């Protein structure tokens, strides 16, 4: 919503029709918003100045993330910003088929970026549904070189 309020053209992608309905209901009527119902790993990404992958990339399995990440990087324009989270190997969901990274692997993935914010957090918390969970998450904001 923040990007829409700043006048950005926003493309929101989710495999859940309900999630997209929520986005549409919260967006200003005149917003420059495009909603796409799709598995993000199968999507042809448009070129973008900013890509935000908030708590989403780790819902891909390891193989899909490894195929998708280079496509995401290619879609981001030189000088563009990436912001998102990656699930660490110590996360409670590690055995559920989610894509996982460790510090070394993630830094390799971000080798073509200038890191603005890189924070590894491991703590007890809750899921979006309020269920208790042990989190191991990397929070990243990075600018693509170029």
C-alpha positions in Angstrom: 0.0 0.0 0.0 2.9 2.3 0.8 4.3 2.1 -2.8 0.8 2.7 -4.2 0.4 5.8 -2.0 3.7 7.1 -3.3 2.4 6.9 -6.8 4.3 3.7 -7.9 2.9 1.3 -10.4 2.5 -1.9 -8.5 2.2 -5.5 -9.7 1.1 -7.8 -6.9 1.4 -11.6 -7.4 -0.1 -14.3 -5.2 -1.4 -17.8 -5.8 -4.3 -17.1 -3.5 -7.4 -15.4 -4.9 -8.4 -14.4 -1.4 -5.0 -12.6 -0.8 -5.5 -10.7 -4.0 -9.0 -9.7 -3.0 -7.7 -8.3 0.2 -5.1 -6.2 -1.7 -7.7 -4.9 -4.1 -10.0 -4.0 -1.2 -7.3 -2.0 0.6 -6.0 -0.2 -2.5 -7.2 3.3 -3.4 -9.6 3.0 -6.4 -7.4 5.1 -8.6 -4.3 3.1 -7.7 -2.1 1.9 -10.6 -2.3 -1.7 -9.4 -2.1 -4.9 -11.4 -3.0 -8.2 -9.7 -1.8 -11.5 -10.9 -3.0 -14.8 -9.6 -0.1 -17.2 -10.2 2.7 -19.3 -8.7 5.5 -16.8 -8.6 8.0 -19.3 -9.7 6.2 -19.7 -13.1 5.7 -16.0 -13.7 7.4 -14.0 -16.4 8.6 -11.1 -14.3 8.3 -7.6 -15.8 11.4 -5.3 -15.5 11.1 -3.5 -12.2 12.8 -0.7 -10.2 11.8 -2.3 -6.9 10.9 -5.9 -6.1 9.5 -6.7 -2.7 9.2 -10.3 -1.7 7.9 -10.0 1.8 7.9 -13.4 3.6 7.2 -15.2 0.3 10.3 -16.6 -1.4 10.7 -19.4 1.2 7.3 -20.8 0.3 9.1 -22.1 -2.9 10.9 -25.4 -2.5 14.7 -25.3 -2.8 14.8 -26.2 -6.5 12.2 -23.6 -7.5 14.0 -20.9 -5.6 17.3 -21.8 -7.3 15.6 -21.5 -10.7 13.5 -18.4 -9.8 16.2 -16.3 -8.1 18.2 -15.6 -11.3 15.0 -14.6 -13.1 14.1 -12.2 -10.3 17.6 -10.7 -10.4 17.4 -10.3 -14.2 14.0 -8.6 -13.9 15.4 -6.0 -11.5 16.8 -3.0 -13.3 20.4 -1.9 -12.6 20.3 0.3 -9.5 17.0 -1.3 -8.5 16.1 -2.3 -5.0 15.2 -5.7 -3.7 13.6 -6.1 -0.3 12.6 -9.5 1.2 13.1 -12.3 3.6 14.7 -15.7 3.3 14.2 -18.6 5.7 17.3 -19.8 7.6 18.3 -23.4 8.2 17.4 -23.3 11.9 13.7 -22.3 11.2 11.0 -24.5 12.6 9.7 -25.0 9.1 13.0 -26.4 7.9 11.5 -29.9 7.4 8.4 -28.7 5.6 10.0 -28.4 2.1 10.6 -24.7 2.1 13.6 -23.1 0.5 16.3 -22.5 3.1 19.5 -20.5 3.1 22.4 -20.0 5.4 24.5 -16.9 5.7 27.1 -18.0 3.2 24.6 -19.2 0.6 22.5 -16.0 0.8 25.6 -13.7 0.5 26.5 -15.7 -2.7 23.0 -15.1 -4.0 23.4 -11.4 -3.3 26.8 -11.1 -4.9 25.6 -8.7 -7.5 24.1 -6.4 -5.0 25.2 -3.7 -2.6 23.7 -4.6 0.8 21.7 -1.8 2.5 20.3 -3.9 5.2 21.2 -7.5 6.1 19.9 -8.8 9.4 19.8 -12.4 10.6 17.1 -13.0 13.2 16.5 -16.1 15.2 13.7 -15.9 17.8 10.4 -17.3 19.1 7.4 -15.7 17.6 4.1 -16.3 15.8 2.9 -17.0 12.3 0.6 -14.7 10.5 -2.3 -16.9 11.8 -1.0 -16.4 15.4 0.5 -19.9 15.9 3.7 -20.1 18.0 6.8 -20.7 15.8 10.6 -20.6 16.0 11.8 -18.2 13.3 15.2 -18.0 11.6 14.9 -15.3 9.0 17.2 -13.1 7.0 15.8 -9.6 6.3 17.4 -8.1 3.2 17.3 -4.7 1.4 19.8 -4.5 -1.4 20.6 -2.4 -4.5 21.4 -4.2 -7.7 24.8 -3.1 -9.0 25.0 -1.3 -12.3 
